[in-house]
Amino acid sequence: MKLPLLAMLILDALPLAAAPAKDISIVAAADAFDRAQLTKDGAAIGRIVLDDLVFIDSSGKRLGKKEFITGWTAPGDRFDPISLIDRTVVPLGRDAAVVGAEVNLCGTSDGVPFCSRIRYADTFVRIDGRWRVAHIQVTRIKG
């Protein structure tokens, strides 16, 4: 099971849209990022995350962009519809913010059912008018 690489989720009711464009809100950018992951859009994920992405998975292991994209685009994974719980948006100035939430992530990985409760925090930076992800941290919630 590739569960440690499953860091982000999206609201099942979000409409499909293109990758973040110039001058969109941080919430719209976070929604587009989440959508790219859940729909396994590796090209969109690659455009959104920085090349030097720092991804800390739920085991505490430090990974990068390649591992993050590989984790979300694995052909054997399927996700049940989810909802974000207690979403937070913490501005860090005009061009940076941390967006996070708690989620119950369930589905199958290579035919094996899984269900895990996690909290994540994504750090976004605005570069040339586009919100990009620089850092992702995932924490598994026991119980």
C-alpha positions in Angstrom: 0.0 0.0 0.0 1.3 3.4 -0.9 -0.6 5.2 1.9 2.4 7.3 3.2 2.5 9.1 -0.1 -1.2 10.0 0.0 -0.9 13.4 1.5 -3.6 15.5 0.0 -7.3 15.1 -0.7 -10.1 17.1 -2.2 -13.7 17.9 -1.7 -15.7 15.4 -3.7 -18.0 18.2 -4.9 -15.4 20.4 -6.4 -15.8 21.0 -10.2 -12.9 20.2 -12.4 -10.7 23.1 -13.4 -7.3 23.9 -14.9 -4.1 24.3 -12.9 -3.8 27.5 -10.9 -3.6 30.6 -13.1 -2.4 34.2 -12.4 -4.3 36.1 -9.7 -6.4 33.3 -8.3 -7.1 33.0 -4.6 -5.1 30.7 -2.4 -8.2 28.6 -1.7 -8.8 28.2 -5.5 -5.1 27.2 -5.9 -5.3 24.7 -3.1 -8.5 23.2 -4.5 -6.9 22.9 -8.0 -3.9 21.2 -6.3 -6.1 18.7 -4.4 -8.1 18.0 -7.6 -4.9 17.3 -9.6 -3.9 14.7 -7.0 -7.2 12.9 -6.7 -7.6 12.7 -10.5 -4.0 11.5 -10.8 -3.1 14.3 -13.1 0.7 14.0 -12.9 1.3 16.8 -15.3 -0.8 19.3 -13.3 0.8 18.2 -10.1 4.2 18.7 -11.7 3.3 22.2 -12.7 2.0 23.1 -9.2 4.8 21.7 -7.0 8.2 23.2 -7.0 11.1 21.1 -8.3 12.7 21.3 -4.9 9.5 20.3 -3.1 10.0 19.0 0.5 7.4 16.3 1.2 7.3 14.8 4.7 5.1 11.7 4.6 3.1 10.4 7.5 6.0 8.2 8.7 8.2 11.3 9.0 10.3 10.4 5.9 11.6 13.3 3.8 10.8 12.8 0.1 10.7 15.0 -3.0 8.7 15.9 -6.1 9.3 12.7 -7.9 8.1 10.5 -5.0 5.1 12.8 -4.4 3.9 12.6 -8.0 4.6 8.8 -8.2 2.5 8.3 -5.0 -0.5 10.1 -6.5 -0.4 8.6 -10.0 0.0 4.9 -9.0 -2.3 2.9 -11.4 -3.5 0.5 -8.6 -4.9 3.2 -6.3 -8.6 4.3 -6.1 -10.0 6.8 -3.6 -13.5 6.9 -2.1 -15.2 10.3 -2.1 -13.9 12.5 0.8 -14.6 15.7 2.6 -12.1 18.1 4.1 -12.6 18.6 7.9 -11.5 21.7 9.7 -9.8 23.4 6.8 -7.3 26.1 7.7 -5.7 28.9 5.7 -2.9 30.7 7.4 -1.5 33.7 5.4 2.2 34.2 5.8 2.3 37.5 4.0 1.2 38.6 0.5 2.9 35.7 -1.3 2.8 32.7 1.0 0.3 30.7 3.0 -0.2 27.3 4.6 -3.4 25.4 3.8 -4.4 22.4 5.7 -7.2 20.1 6.8 -8.1 16.8 8.4 -9.4 14.0 6.1 -10.5 10.4 6.3 -8.8 8.8 3.3 -10.3 5.5 2.2 -10.1 3.5 -1.0 -8.0 0.6 -2.4 -4.4 0.3 -3.2 -3.5 -2.7 -5.5 -6.9 -4.2 -4.6 -6.4 -3.9 -0.8 -8.8 -1.7 1.0 -7.4 1.0 3.3 -8.7 3.8 5.5 -6.6 6.3 7.3 -7.3 9.6 9.1 -4.7 12.3 8.4 -4.0 16.0 8.9 -1.9 17.8 6.2 -0.3 21.2 5.8 0.7 22.5 2.4 2.9 25.6 2.1 2.2 27.6 -1.0 4.3 30.5 -2.4 3.3 32.8 -5.1 5.9 33.0 -7.9 5.3 35.1 -11.0 1.6 35.4 -10.1 1.1 31.6 -9.6 0.6 29.7 -6.4 3.1 26.8 -6.1 3.6 24.2 -3.4 7.0 24.3 -1.7 6.4 22.0 1.3 3.9 19.3 2.3 3.7 17.8 5.8 1.3 14.8 6.6 0.5 13.5 10.1 -1.4 10.3 10.6 -4.1 10.6 13.3 -4.4 7.5 15.5 -7.8 6.2 16.5 
